[in-house]
C-alpha cells in the first residue's frame, strides 16, 4: 500500500508522453498532481518512436495541437535538460509524381512552412543516393528529440517540482474522484486517463466506438559502415502518400497508387520509409504497419529486410549494420486521430489514435487541462466533438470545478500567509561555482577540454549543442551530465569526467577562481548569528577540496557535500537533506537553499526547504529561476544578510 496521499487536484493514469504532458500543464497552473503507471518507467510507444515532431505534415486538429505543443518541447528541453533540435525535415523527391506533390504542397502552404529544393541543392544538403532524385523539399518548423532520453528527463523534472509518481503501480479501476490502484486508492478532483491503446482496459465500449486497435511496427537503429552526416530527419515519397496534410493534394492519390504498384511487398507491409539521425551518428529507420485488436509478439524478418533494402537504396550504402531492432506499438483508431471524452463526471480520456503522440501530445494536453480547470478560454477542437450534448451536466460540472478552485485558492492563500511568518533560519545550504565561487567560464572551458580529449561531439553544431546542454544542467552531478552526452557509453563518460575534473583542478590551482563579491561577508554574518553553513557542488570531491584549499575555505562550512557514496546530485534533494541531518538542524523549514541554477532551486524545493533562493551571479537568469520555483531571486549572495535579517537571532 502507498502511504496516504492527500487529495490531488489531478491524477493522471499513464506515464507516457501524453500523460506527462497533462501533468506538466497542470503543474504550470500550480495544481497538485499524481501520475500512476504500471511500469517502472516509460517503456511504451513514447520511447519506441523516431522522436520526430513532424509538425508541418499534420492537418486540422492535429496541426493545431502540433503547433501549440512546439514551444513547450523547446521549453522542456531547456528546463529538463534533454537534447532537442530545431532540425526541420528534408524530403527526398524521386520521379515526377513526388515532385508534383511537393510543388502543390508548397503552393498551398503558409509562408515559411516549406521550401522547394533543386536536385543539386538537395544532394548538397542530404547524403542520399542521387539515383532518380528529381528534387527536394525542406520543412523548417519540425523538431527532433531523443525519446529514450527526453521522456524520462521530463518525468524526473516533474518529480523534482512536486509531481508524485507511483511507478510499478497498476490502476485497477477509475471512478469519479477515485483511482483504485495495486498500492491503494488515490483521490482527486479530476482524473485523466492517458494510456494510449489500453483504453479498452478501462472503457471497452469507448474503445469500440472509436475503433481503437494496436498498430505494430518494424523499427531499426542502424549504423552505416561509411559514416553519413545526416543533418535532419528524412522523408520520402512514402511520407507524401501517408501524412494527412498531403492527402487532399491533386497528385497524392496517383502517387500512392504508383508506389503500391511499383513496390507490392512494401505496400503489403504498409511501408513508410523515413530516417531520423541520432546524436551518436546512428540512424533510426522505419517503419511498417500492421493493426489488430491484439498484437502477436512475433515479427517476420521480411519486414526488417524490407527496411534494410529500402534504406540501402536511399543512402546508396552497401551495408547498414543493425544495432537494434524492435516492435513498436501505438494506438490506431478508425474514427479520427484523437479520442477526447469524459465518460464519467470528472474522468477524462485523452488518447492520440495514430502515431503522432510525440508531435501532438503537448498541445493536446494543454487544451484538455484548460478545459478541465478553466484557466484559459480555449475551445477544444475535436474531430468528434458534439457541442450540444449534455450541456446542462457540463454547466453543473463547471460550477463545481469553480467552487473547487476557490477552495484551493483559499488553501494556497493560507499557506502563503504562513510563509510570511517562517521559522528562524538554522542552516543555509550554498552551491559553490556561480553562487559563492566566481570561476569566469572555467566550467565551460573544462567541458570543451573533455570534448577535445574523448570526442563527445563530431561537429561544431554538436559541440554547440553540448555546451548548451552543459549550461542548462549547471549544478547537476557532472558524471550524470557526461553519461547523457556520451549516450550511455560509461567508459567514455568516465573518461570525459576525469578530463573535466583534471582540467578544472588545474585552472583552480592556477589561481583562476575567486570568491563571489560579498560571499565571505555573508558567511561571517551567518556565523555571527549562529546559522550553520553547508557548501555543496556537482563536482567530484577532489575538485571541491581543491576549490576550498585555493580559497582558504576549509574552515568556513559546517558541512561540505558532493554527489557520491549514496548521495545523489541535483536536482534530487539528497544534498540539502544530508546537510540538514549532519548540521542537526531542527526542521526543513529552518533550512535555506541558495544557488544560481534551476537545478539548485529544484533540489531545495524537493527537500522542502523553508526558502529556495536564486542568485543572478551564475548560470541562469531571473526568468528561469522564477520559472523553476525560486521563492526569491537576489542579485548575489551579498544581499543574503539583508534578506534573512528578520529570520535570525543575535549572539
C-alpha positions in Angstrom: 0.0 0.0 0.0 1.1 3.6 -0.6 1.4 5.9 2.3 -1.6 8.2 2.4 -1.6 10.8 -0.4 -3.6 14.0 0.2 -6.4 14.5 -2.2 -5.0 15.8 -5.5 -6.2 18.3 -8.0 -5.4 15.9 -10.8 -4.4 12.2 -11.1 -3.0 11.1 -14.4 -3.2 7.4 -15.3 -0.4 6.8 -17.8 3.3 7.9 -17.6 4.0 8.1 -21.3 4.5 11.4 -23.2 0.7 12.3 -23.3 0.2 11.6 -19.6 3.4 13.5 -18.7 2.2 16.4 -20.9 -1.0 16.6 -18.8 1.0 16.6 -15.6 3.2 19.3 -17.0 0.4 21.7 -17.9 -1.4 21.0 -14.6 1.9 21.8 -12.7 2.2 25.0 -14.6 -1.1 26.1 -13.1 0.1 25.3 -9.6 -2.0 22.2 -9.2 -1.2 19.1 -7.2 -0.6 16.1 -9.5 0.0 12.4 -9.1 0.9 10.1 -12.0 0.2 6.4 -11.9 1.9 3.9 -14.3 2.2 0.1 -14.2 5.8 0.1 -15.4 9.0 1.2 -13.6 9.5 3.9 -16.3 8.1 4.9 -19.6 8.6 1.8 -21.8 5.7 2.0 -24.4 5.1 4.0 -27.6 6.6 7.1 -26.1 10.2 5.7 -26.3 9.7 3.4 -29.3 9.4 6.1 -31.9 11.6 8.3 -34.1 11.4 11.3 -31.7 10.4 13.4 -34.7 7.8 16.1 -34.2 6.6 16.3 -37.8 4.5 19.4 -37.3 4.2 20.6 -40.9 2.7 17.4 -42.3 -0.3 17.5 -40.0 -3.7 19.0 -40.8 -6.8 20.2 -38.9 -6.9 19.4 -35.2 -3.5 17.6 -35.3 -1.8 20.7 -36.8 -3.4 22.9 -34.1 -2.1 20.6 -31.4 1.4 20.2 -33.0 1.9 24.0 -33.4 0.6 24.6 -29.9 3.0 21.9 -28.4 6.1 23.1 -30.3 7.2 25.9 -27.8 6.6 23.5 -24.9 9.0 21.0 -26.3 11.7 23.7 -26.6 11.0 25.0 -23.1 11.1 21.5 -21.6 14.3 20.7 -23.4 15.9 23.8 -21.7 14.3 23.2 -18.3 14.6 19.4 -18.1 18.0 19.3 -19.8 17.5 16.9 -22.7 18.7 17.1 -26.3 16.3 18.8 -28.7 17.0 20.2 -32.2 15.0 22.6 -34.3 16.2 20.5 -37.2 13.4 20.8 -39.8 12.8 17.9 -42.2 14.2 17.2 -45.7 12.1 15.3 -48.2 13.8 13.4 -51.0 11.8 13.5 -54.2 12.1 10.8 -56.8 10.1 10.9 -60.0 7.6 13.4 -61.5 4.7 12.5 -59.2 6.6 13.1 -56.0 7.9 16.4 -57.4 4.3 17.3 -58.4 3.0 16.7 -54.8 5.8 18.9 -53.4 5.0 21.7 -55.8 1.3 21.5 -54.9 2.1 21.5 -51.2 4.5 24.5 -51.3 1.9 26.4 -53.4 -0.8 25.7 -50.8 1.3 26.1 -47.6 1.8 29.2 -45.5 4.9 31.4 -45.9 7.9 29.9 -44.3 6.4 26.4 -43.9 8.1 24.7 -46.9 10.9 25.3 -49.4 11.4 23.6 -52.7 14.9 22.5 -53.5 16.5 21.6 -56.8 18.1 18.2 -57.2 21.6 19.7 -56.7 20.5 21.7 -53.6 19.0 18.6 -52.0 22.1 16.4 -52.7 24.4 19.1 -51.4 22.4 19.1 -48.1 21.5 15.4 -47.6 23.8 12.4 -48.2 21.4 10.2 -50.2 22.0 8.3 -53.4 21.3 10.5 -56.4 19.6 7.8 -58.5 16.2 9.1 -59.8 16.3 12.1 -57.5 14.4 14.9 -59.1 14.5 17.5 -56.3 13.7 18.0 -52.6 11.6 19.9 -50.1 12.6 21.4 -46.7 10.1 21.8 -43.8 11.9 24.1 -41.4 9.5 24.0 -38.4 9.8 20.4 -37.4 11.7 19.3 -34.3 13.6 16.3 -33.2 14.3 14.8 -29.7 15.7 11.5 -28.5 12.6 9.9 -26.9 14.6 7.5 -24.8 16.2 10.5 -23.1 13.5 13.1 -23.3 10.6 11.2 -21.8 12.5 10.1 -18.6 14.0 13.5 -18.3 10.6 15.1 -18.3 9.4 12.7 -15.6 12.4 13.5 -13.5 11.9 17.2 -14.0 8.3 17.0 -13.0 9.1 14.9 -9.9 11.7 17.4 -8.8 9.0 20.0 -8.8 6.5 18.2 -6.7 4.6 15.8 -9.1 4.1 12.5 -7.3 4.9 9.3 -9.4 3.5 5.9 -8.5 5.6 3.7 -10.8 5.1 -0.1 -10.9 1.5 0.6 -9.8 -1.4 -0.7 -11.8 -4.6 1.4 -12.0 -7.4 -1.2 -11.4 -10.5 1.0 -11.7 -11.2 4.6 -12.4 -14.2 6.2 -10.9 -15.4 9.8 -10.4 -12.9 11.3 -7.9 -11.1 8.0 -7.3 -8.4 5.8 -8.8 -8.1 2.3 -7.2 -4.5 1.0 -7.7 -2.5 -2.0 -6.7 -1.0 0.1 -4.0 -4.2 1.6 -2.6 -6.6 4.4 -3.6 -5.8 7.9 -4.7 -8.5 10.6 -4.7 -8.6 13.6 -7.0 -10.9 16.4 -8.2 -10.3 15.3 -11.8 -8.7 12.3 -13.5 -7.0 12.0 -16.9 -6.7 8.5 -18.4 -3.8 8.7 -21.0 -3.0 5.1 -21.6 -2.6 5.0 -25.4 -4.0 1.8 -26.9 -5.0 0.4 -23.5 -8.2 2.5 -23.2 -10.0 -0.9 -23.7 -8.8 -2.0 -20.3 -10.8 0.8 -18.6 -13.6 1.8 -21.1 -14.0 -1.0 -23.7 -17.2 0.4 -25.1 -15.5 3.8 -25.7 -12.6 1.9 -27.4 -15.1 0.0 -29.6 -16.9 3.2 -30.6 -13.6 4.8 -31.8 -12.4 1.6 -33.4 -9.2 1.5 -31.4 -6.7 -1.1 -32.2 -3.0 -1.7 -31.7 -0.6 -0.9 -34.6 2.7 -2.9 -34.7 5.8 -1.6 -36.4 9.1 -2.9 -37.6 11.8 -0.4 -36.4 15.6 -0.4 -36.7 18.6 1.5 -35.4 21.4 1.2 -37.9 25.0 2.4 -38.4 26.2 3.0 -41.9 29.6 1.4 -42.5 30.5 4.7 -44.2 29.6 7.5 -41.8 26.8 9.7 -43.0 26.4 13.3 -41.8 22.6 13.3 -41.9 21.5 16.9 -40.9 17.8 16.3 -40.3 15.1 13.6 -40.4 14.4 12.5 -44.0 11.0 12.0 -45.6 10.5 10.1 -48.8 7.7 9.7 -51.3 6.1 7.2 -48.9 5.8 10.1 -46.4 3.9 12.2 -49.0 1.5 9.3 -49.5 0.9 8.9 -45.8 0.5 12.2 -43.9 -2.8 13.9 -43.8 -1.8 17.4 -45.0 -0.6 16.0 -48.3 -3.7 13.7 -48.7 -6.0 16.3 -50.4 -3.4 17.5 -53.0 -4.3 16.7 -56.6 -1.4 14.3 -57.3 -1.3 12.4 -54.0 -3.7 9.6 -54.8 -1.9 8.8 -58.0 1.4 8.8 -56.2 0.1 6.3 -53.6 -1.2 4.0 -56.4 2.1 4.3 -58.2 4.2 3.4 -55.2 1.9 0.4 -54.4 2.2 -0.9 -58.0 6.0 -0.5 -58.1 6.6 -2.0 -54.6 3.9 -4.6 -53.8 5.8 -6.2 -50.9 6.3 -2.8 -49.3 2.6 -1.9 -49.9 1.6 -5.2 -48.2 3.7 -4.2 -45.1 2.2 -0.7 -45.3 5.7 0.8 -45.5 6.5 4.4 -44.6 10.2 4.9 -45.3 11.8 7.6 -43.2 15.1 8.1 -41.4 16.0 10.1 -38.3 19.6 10.7 -37.4 20.8 10.3 -33.8 23.4 12.3 -31.9 25.8 9.3 -31.9 25.7 9.0 -35.7 23.3 6.1 -35.9 20.1 6.3 -37.8 16.5 5.2 -36.8 15.0 3.6 -39.9 11.3 2.7 -40.3 8.7 1.7 -40.4 6.0 -0.9 -41.3 2.4 -1.0 -40.0 0.1 -3.8 -39.0 -3.1 -3.1 -37.0 -5.1 -5.6 -34.9 -7.0 -5.7 -31.6 -4.2 -7.7 -30.1 -0.6 -7.9 -31.5 1.3 -11.1 -31.7 4.8 -10.7 -30.2 6.4 -12.5 -33.2 7.7 -10.5 -36.1 8.8 -11.8 -39.5 12.3 -10.9 -40.8 10.7 -9.9 -44.1 9.7 -6.5 -42.6 13.3 -5.8 -41.3 14.8 -7.0 -44.6 12.4 -4.6 -46.4 13.6 -1.7 -44.3 17.3 -2.5 -44.9 16.7 -2.9 -48.6 15.0 0.5 -49.0 17.4 2.1 -46.5 20.4 0.9 -48.6 18.8 2.3 -51.8 18.0 5.6 -50.1 21.6 6.2 -48.9 23.5 4.3 -51.5 25.0 2.2 -48.7 26.3 -1.3 -49.4 25.7 -2.2 -45.8 23.8 -0.9 -42.8 24.9 -2.5 -39.6 21.9 -3.3 -37.4 22.4 -2.0 -33.9 18.9 -2.6 -32.6 15.6 -3.9 -33.8 12.2 -3.7 -32.1 8.5 -3.9 -32.5 6.9 -0.5 -31.8 3.3 -0.4 -30.9 0.9 2.6 -30.9 -2.8 3.2 -30.8 -4.7 3.3 -34.1 -8.3 4.4 -34.5 -10.9 4.3 -37.3 -12.9 7.3 -36.0 -10.3 10.1 -36.1 -6.9 10.9 -34.8 -7.9 11.8 -31.2 -10.2 10.3 -28.6 -11.1 13.1 -26.1 -14.1 12.1 -23.9 -15.5 12.4 -20.4 -17.1 9.0 -19.9 -17.8 9.7 -16.2 -18.1 13.0 -14.3 -14.5 14.3 -13.8 -12.9 11.4 -15.6 -11.3 12.5 -18.9 -9.9 10.1 -21.5 -7.2 11.6 -23.8 -5.6 9.3 -26.5 -3.8 10.0 -29.7 -5.3 7.4 -32.0 -2.4 7.4 -34.6 1.4 7.5 -34.5 1.8 11.3 -33.7 1.8 11.3 -29.9 5.2 13.0 -29.7 4.1 15.6 -32.3 0.7 16.5 -30.8 0.7 15.3 -27.2 1.9 18.5 -25.5 -0.6 20.6 -27.4 -3.5 18.2 -26.8 -2.8 18.1 -23.1 -2.7 21.9 -22.8 -6.2 22.1 -24.4 -7.6 19.3 -22.2 -6.1 20.8 -19.0 -7.5 24.2 -20.0 -10.9 22.7 -20.5 -10.9 20.9 -17.1 -9.6 23.7 -15.0 -10.9 26.7 -17.0 -7.7 28.7 -16.6 -8.0 29.8 -20.3 -10.9 30.1 -22.6 -9.7 27.9 -25.4 -12.2 25.6 -27.2 -11.1 22.0 -27.5 -11.0 21.2 -31.2 -12.1 17.6 -31.8 -13.0 15.5 -34.8 -15.9 14.1 -32.8 -16.9 17.0 -30.6 -20.6 17.3 -30.0 -21.1 20.7 -28.5 -24.8 20.2 -28.0 -24.8 17.0 -25.9 -25.2 17.1 -22.1 -24.8 20.9 -21.8 -26.7 21.1 -18.5 -24.4 18.5 -16.9 -21.3 20.3 -18.2 -22.6 23.6 -16.7 -23.1 21.9 -13.4 -19.6 20.4 -13.6 -18.1 23.8 -14.4 -19.8 25.3 -11.4 -18.5 22.6 -9.1 -15.0 23.0 -10.6 -15.1 26.7 -10.0 -16.0 26.1 -6.4 -13.2 23.6 -6.0 -10.8 26.2 -7.5 -11.9 28.8 -5.0 -11.3 26.3 -2.1 -7.8 25.5 -3.5 -7.0 29.3 -3.8 -8.1 29.8 -0.1 -5.7 27.0 0.9 -2.8 28.5 -1.1 -3.5 31.9 0.4 -3.4 30.4 3.9 -0.1 28.7 3.0 1.4 31.9 1.8 0.3 33.7 4.9 2.1 31.1 7.0 5.2 31.6 4.8 5.2 35.2 5.9 5.9 34.1 9.4 8.6 31.4 8.7 10.8 29.5 11.1 14.1 31.0 12.3 17.0 30.1 10.0 19.3 27.4 11.3 21.1 26.3 8.2 22.0 27.8 4.8 23.0 25.4 2.1 25.1 27.1 -0.6 26.0 26.0 -4.1 29.6 26.8 -5.0 30.5 27.6 -8.6 28.4 30.6 -9.8 26.9 31.2 -6.3 29.7 31.6 -3.8 32.7 31.0 -6.2 33.4 33.1 -9.3 35.0 30.9 -11.9 34.9 33.1 -15.1 33.9 30.3 -17.5 36.1 27.5 -16.2 33.2 25.0 -16.3 32.6 25.6 -20.0 36.3 25.5 -20.7 36.6 22.2 -18.8 33.7 20.7 -20.8 35.5 21.8 -24.0 38.7 20.1 -22.8 36.8 16.9 -22.1 35.2 17.0 -25.6 38.6 17.6 -27.2 40.0 14.6 -25.3 37.4 11.9 -25.8 35.3 13.2 -28.7 31.8 13.8 -27.3 30.9 15.8 -30.4 31.5 15.2 -34.0 30.9 18.7 -35.4 30.8 22.3 -34.5 27.0 22.1 -34.3 27.1 19.1 -31.9 29.8 20.9 -29.8 27.5 24.0 -29.5 24.6 21.7 -28.5 26.8 20.0 -25.9 27.7 23.4 -24.4 24.1 24.4 -24.4 23.2 21.2 -22.5 26.1 21.8 -20.1 24.8 25.3 -19.3 21.2 24.0 -19.0 22.3 21.4 -16.4 24.6 23.6 -14.4 24.6 22.5 -10.8 23.9 18.8 -11.6 26.4 16.0 -10.9 29.0 16.2 -13.7 29.3 12.4 -14.2 25.5 12.3 -14.8 25.8 15.1 -17.4 28.6 13.2 -19.1 26.6 10.0 -19.2 24.0 11.9 -21.1 26.5 13.4 -23.5 28.2 10.0 -24.0 24.8 8.4 -24.8 25.2 5.6 -22.2 28.8 4.8 -23.1 30.0 4.5 -19.5 33.7 4.3 -20.3 33.5 7.4 -22.4 31.5 9.2 -19.7 34.0 8.3 -17.0 37.0 9.3 -19.3 35.3 12.7 -20.1 34.5 13.3 -16.4 38.1 12.6 -15.4 39.4 15.1 -18.0 36.9 17.7 -16.9 37.8 17.4 -13.2 41.6 17.4 -14.0 41.2 20.5 -16.2 39.1 22.4 -13.7 41.5 21.5 -10.9 44.5 22.7 -12.9 42.8 26.1 -13.5 41.9 26.3 -9.9 45.5 25.7 -8.9 46.5 28.3 -11.4 44.6 30.9 -9.4 41.7 31.4 -11.8 38.9 31.4 -9.2 37.9 33.9 -6.5 35.0 34.4 -4.1 31.8 36.0 -5.4 32.0 39.5 -4.0 30.2 39.6 -0.7 30.3 35.8 -0.2 32.8 35.8 2.6 31.0 38.7 4.3 27.8 36.7 4.1 29.5 33.6 5.7 30.8 35.8 8.5 27.3 37.4 9.1 25.8 33.9 9.3 28.4 32.8 11.8 27.7 35.9 13.9 24.1 34.9 14.0 24.6 31.2 14.9 23.5 29.9 11.4 25.3 26.9 10.2 26.7 26.7 6.7 26.8 23.9 4.1 28.8 24.1 0.8 27.6 21.7 -1.9 28.6 21.1 -5.5 28.2 18.9 -8.6 31.9 18.4 -8.8 33.9 15.4 -7.6 35.2 15.6 -4.0 38.8 16.1 -5.2 37.8 19.2 -7.2 35.7 20.5 -4.4 38.6 20.2 -2.0 40.9 21.9 -4.4 38.5 24.9 -4.6 38.3 25.0 -0.8 42.1 24.9 -0.4 42.6 27.6 -3.1 40.2 30.0 -1.4 41.2 29.1 2.2 37.7 27.9 3.0 38.4 24.6 4.7 37.0 26.1 8.0 34.2 28.1 6.5 31.5 25.4 6.4 30.0 23.0 9.0 29.1 20.6 6.2 30.8 20.0 2.8 29.0 17.7 0.3 29.2 16.5 -3.2 27.4 13.6 -5.1 28.6 10.1 -4.3 28.5 7.5 -1.5 24.7 7.2 -1.6 24.1 10.9 -2.1 22.5 11.8 -5.5 23.3 15.1 -7.1 20.9 17.9 -8.0 18.0 18.2 -8.8 17.5 15.5 -6.2 17.0 16.6 -2.6 19.8 14.4 -1.2 22.5 17.1 -0.5 20.2 19.6 1.3 18.6 16.8 3.4 22.0 15.3 4.2 23.3 18.7 5.2 20.2 19.2 7.4 20.9 15.9 9.2 24.7 16.5 9.6 24.2 20.0 10.9 21.5 18.8 13.3 19.1 21.5 12.2 15.6 21.4 13.7 13.5 21.0 10.6 13.4 21.5 6.8 11.5 24.8 7.4 14.6 26.2 9.2 16.8 25.4 6.1 17.5 27.9 3.3 19.0 26.7 -0.1 20.8 29.2 -2.3 22.0 28.6 -5.8 22.4 30.1 -9.3 20.8 27.3 -11.4 17.4 25.8 -11.8 18.9 22.5 -10.5 19.7 24.2 -7.2 16.2 25.5 -6.9 14.7 22.1 -7.8 16.8 20.5 -5.2 15.8 22.9 -2.5 12.1 22.6 -3.4 12.3 18.8 -3.4 13.9 18.9 0.1 11.1 21.1 1.4 13.4 23.9 2.3 11.9 27.0 4.0 13.3 29.0 1.2 14.9 28.2 -2.2 16.7 31.4 -3.2 18.1 32.0 -6.7 21.1 34.3 -7.3 22.0 36.1 -10.6 25.7 35.7 -10.4 26.0 32.4 -12.3 24.2 30.1 -14.8 20.6 31.1 -15.1 18.6 34.4 -15.4 15.7 35.7 -13.3 13.1 34.3 -15.6 14.4 30.8 -15.5 15.0 30.8 -11.7 11.5 32.1 -11.1 10.0 29.6 -13.5 11.8 26.8 -11.6 10.0 28.0 -8.4 12.6 30.2 -6.6 11.0 31.8 -3.6 13.2 34.9 -4.1 15.8 36.0 -6.6 18.8 38.1 -5.4 21.5 39.8 -7.4 24.1 37.8 -5.4 24.8 36.3 -2.0 25.9 39.7 -1.0 22.2 40.6 -0.5 21.6 37.5 1.6 22.2 39.0 5.1 19.6 41.8 4.4 17.2 39.2 3.1 17.4 36.9 6.1 17.8 39.6 8.8 14.3 39.2 10.1 14.7 35.4 10.4 17.9 35.1 12.6 18.7 35.8 16.2 21.7 37.5 17.6 24.6 36.0 19.5 
